[in-house]
Amino acid sequence: MSLTALLGVSRTSVNAWVANYLADGRDGLLDKPKSGRPNQLSPHQLEQLKKFIEKNAIKQDGGRLIAEDIRV
């Protein structure tokens, strides 16, 4: 059995891990900060949104939540 099959990942991923390990040792295998747009919600707002979604994820009339449901 190949390493890629054993781990359930692509050969490209394994090659990247090996390259990172050779370049930076074990630290090279740690997750790096991701780039992208910062969150626009405060931690409190995120918690409120999470609670709302958990409470209302399954609507009485069926279907999914839409932006209108959370007044976006």
Biotite code that builds the C-alpha atoms (Angstrom):
import biotite.structure as struc

atoms = struc.array([
    struc.Atom([0.000, 0.000, 0.000], chain_id="A", res_id=1, res_name="MET", atom_name="CA", element="C"),
    struc.Atom([1.358, 3.426, -0.900], chain_id="A", res_id=2, res_name="SER", atom_name="CA", element="C"),
    struc.Atom([1.734, 6.244, 1.594], chain_id="A", res_id=3, res_name="LEU", atom_name="CA", element="C"),
    struc.Atom([-0.770, 8.370, -0.306], chain_id="A", res_id=4, res_name="THR", atom_name="CA", element="C"),
    struc.Atom([-3.388, 5.597, -0.131], chain_id="A", res_id=5, res_name="ALA", atom_name="CA", element="C"),
    struc.Atom([-2.638, 4.964, 3.538], chain_id="A", res_id=6, res_name="LEU", atom_name="CA", element="C"),
    struc.Atom([-3.055, 8.662, 4.403], chain_id="A", res_id=7, res_name="LEU", atom_name="CA", element="C"),
    struc.Atom([-5.867, 9.276, 1.921], chain_id="A", res_id=8, res_name="GLY", atom_name="CA", element="C"),
    struc.Atom([-4.149, 12.297, 0.384], chain_id="A", res_id=9, res_name="VAL", atom_name="CA", element="C"),
    struc.Atom([-2.664, 13.165, -2.982], chain_id="A", res_id=10, res_name="SER", atom_name="CA", element="C"),
    struc.Atom([0.935, 12.663, -4.004], chain_id="A", res_id=11, res_name="ARG", atom_name="CA", element="C"),
    struc.Atom([1.201, 16.449, -4.334], chain_id="A", res_id=12, res_name="THR", atom_name="CA", element="C"),
    struc.Atom([0.309, 16.869, -0.645], chain_id="A", res_id=13, res_name="SER", atom_name="CA", element="C"),
    struc.Atom([2.910, 14.334, 0.468], chain_id="A", res_id=14, res_name="VAL", atom_name="CA", element="C"),
    struc.Atom([5.542, 15.985, -1.727], chain_id="A", res_id=15, res_name="ASN", atom_name="CA", element="C"),
    struc.Atom([4.712, 19.387, -0.214], chain_id="A", res_id=16, res_name="ALA", atom_name="CA", element="C"),
    struc.Atom([4.973, 17.981, 3.334], chain_id="A", res_id=17, res_name="TRP", atom_name="CA", element="C"),
    struc.Atom([8.360, 16.443, 2.556], chain_id="A", res_id=18, res_name="VAL", atom_name="CA", element="C"),
    struc.Atom([9.636, 19.701, 1.023], chain_id="A", res_id=19, res_name="ALA", atom_name="CA", element="C"),
    struc.Atom([8.399, 21.701, 4.037], chain_id="A", res_id=20, res_name="ASN", atom_name="CA", element="C"),
    struc.Atom([10.004, 19.235, 6.446], chain_id="A", res_id=21, res_name="TYR", atom_name="CA", element="C"),
    struc.Atom([13.325, 19.309, 4.613], chain_id="A", res_id=22, res_name="LEU", atom_name="CA", element="C"),
    struc.Atom([13.307, 23.110, 4.549], chain_id="A", res_id=23, res_name="ALA", atom_name="CA", element="C"),
    struc.Atom([12.120, 23.830, 8.109], chain_id="A", res_id=24, res_name="ASP", atom_name="CA", element="C"),
    struc.Atom([12.122, 20.566, 10.059], chain_id="A", res_id=25, res_name="GLY", atom_name="CA", element="C"),
    struc.Atom([9.091, 19.779, 12.205], chain_id="A", res_id=26, res_name="ARG", atom_name="CA", element="C"),
    struc.Atom([8.115, 23.471, 12.226], chain_id="A", res_id=27, res_name="ASP", atom_name="CA", element="C"),
    struc.Atom([7.609, 23.203, 8.472], chain_id="A", res_id=28, res_name="GLY", atom_name="CA", element="C"),
    struc.Atom([4.729, 20.791, 9.084], chain_id="A", res_id=29, res_name="LEU", atom_name="CA", element="C"),
    struc.Atom([2.776, 23.199, 11.289], chain_id="A", res_id=30, res_name="LEU", atom_name="CA", element="C"),
    struc.Atom([-0.202, 25.082, 9.883], chain_id="A", res_id=31, res_name="ASP", atom_name="CA", element="C"),
    struc.Atom([0.723, 28.526, 8.631], chain_id="A", res_id=32, res_name="LYS", atom_name="CA", element="C"),
    struc.Atom([-1.509, 31.582, 9.028], chain_id="A", res_id=33, res_name="PRO", atom_name="CA", element="C"),
    struc.Atom([-3.973, 31.849, 6.186], chain_id="A", res_id=34, res_name="LYS", atom_name="CA", element="C"),
    struc.Atom([-4.291, 34.987, 4.132], chain_id="A", res_id=35, res_name="SER", atom_name="CA", element="C"),
    struc.Atom([-7.601, 36.496, 3.228], chain_id="A", res_id=36, res_name="GLY", atom_name="CA", element="C"),
    struc.Atom([-10.114, 39.037, 4.294], chain_id="A", res_id=37, res_name="ARG", atom_name="CA", element="C"),
    struc.Atom([-10.337, 39.455, 8.068], chain_id="A", res_id=38, res_name="PRO", atom_name="CA", element="C"),
    struc.Atom([-13.589, 38.655, 9.813], chain_id="A", res_id=39, res_name="ASN", atom_name="CA", element="C"),
    struc.Atom([-15.957, 41.629, 9.927], chain_id="A", res_id=40, res_name="GLN", atom_name="CA", element="C"),
    struc.Atom([-17.953, 40.299, 12.870], chain_id="A", res_id=41, res_name="LEU", atom_name="CA", element="C"),
    struc.Atom([-16.856, 40.699, 16.460], chain_id="A", res_id=42, res_name="SER", atom_name="CA", element="C"),
    struc.Atom([-16.411, 37.537, 18.559], chain_id="A", res_id=43, res_name="PRO", atom_name="CA", element="C"),
    struc.Atom([-19.716, 38.382, 20.288], chain_id="A", res_id=44, res_name="HIS", atom_name="CA", element="C"),
    struc.Atom([-21.513, 38.715, 16.945], chain_id="A", res_id=45, res_name="GLN", atom_name="CA", element="C"),
    struc.Atom([-20.027, 35.426, 15.753], chain_id="A", res_id=46, res_name="LEU", atom_name="CA", element="C"),
    struc.Atom([-21.307, 33.688, 18.887], chain_id="A", res_id=47, res_name="GLU", atom_name="CA", element="C"),
    struc.Atom([-24.784, 35.191, 18.394], chain_id="A", res_id=48, res_name="GLN", atom_name="CA", element="C"),
    struc.Atom([-24.813, 34.061, 14.760], chain_id="A", res_id=49, res_name="LEU", atom_name="CA", element="C"),
    struc.Atom([-23.723, 30.558, 15.728], chain_id="A", res_id=50, res_name="LYS", atom_name="CA", element="C"),
    struc.Atom([-26.518, 30.290, 18.316], chain_id="A", res_id=51, res_name="LYS", atom_name="CA", element="C"),
    struc.Atom([-29.087, 31.602, 15.823], chain_id="A", res_id=52, res_name="PHE", atom_name="CA", element="C"),
    struc.Atom([-28.038, 29.080, 13.194], chain_id="A", res_id=53, res_name="ILE", atom_name="CA", element="C"),
    struc.Atom([-28.053, 26.185, 15.658], chain_id="A", res_id=54, res_name="GLU", atom_name="CA", element="C"),
    struc.Atom([-31.539, 27.163, 16.850], chain_id="A", res_id=55, res_name="LYS", atom_name="CA", element="C"),
    struc.Atom([-33.028, 27.857, 13.411], chain_id="A", res_id=56, res_name="ASN", atom_name="CA", element="C"),
    struc.Atom([-31.099, 25.563, 11.067], chain_id="A", res_id=57, res_name="ALA", atom_name="CA", element="C"),
    struc.Atom([-34.169, 23.415, 10.443], chain_id="A", res_id=58, res_name="ILE", atom_name="CA", element="C"),
    struc.Atom([-37.089, 25.638, 9.525], chain_id="A", res_id=59, res_name="LYS", atom_name="CA", element="C"),
    struc.Atom([-40.657, 24.684, 10.428], chain_id="A", res_id=60, res_name="GLN", atom_name="CA", element="C"),
    struc.Atom([-41.715, 24.826, 6.778], chain_id="A", res_id=61, res_name="ASP", atom_name="CA", element="C"),
    struc.Atom([-38.629, 22.964, 5.570], chain_id="A", res_id=62, res_name="GLY", atom_name="CA", element="C"),
    struc.Atom([-35.734, 24.282, 3.542], chain_id="A", res_id=63, res_name="GLY", atom_name="CA", element="C"),
    struc.Atom([-32.575, 26.072, 4.545], chain_id="A", res_id=64, res_name="ARG", atom_name="CA", element="C"),
    struc.Atom([-31.802, 29.390, 6.135], chain_id="A", res_id=65, res_name="LEU", atom_name="CA", element="C"),
    struc.Atom([-31.316, 32.232, 3.676], chain_id="A", res_id=66, res_name="ILE", atom_name="CA", element="C"),
    struc.Atom([-29.894, 35.728, 4.145], chain_id="A", res_id=67, res_name="ALA", atom_name="CA", element="C"),
    struc.Atom([-33.417, 37.101, 4.593], chain_id="A", res_id=68, res_name="GLU", atom_name="CA", element="C"),
    struc.Atom([-33.840, 34.815, 7.633], chain_id="A", res_id=69, res_name="ASP", atom_name="CA", element="C"),
    struc.Atom([-30.917, 36.494, 9.375], chain_id="A", res_id=70, res_name="ILE", atom_name="CA", element="C"),
    struc.Atom([-31.677, 39.954, 7.981], chain_id="A", res_id=71, res_name="ARG", atom_name="CA", element="C"),
    struc.Atom([-28.514, 40.368, 5.935], chain_id="A", res_id=72, res_name="VAL", atom_name="CA", element="C"),
])
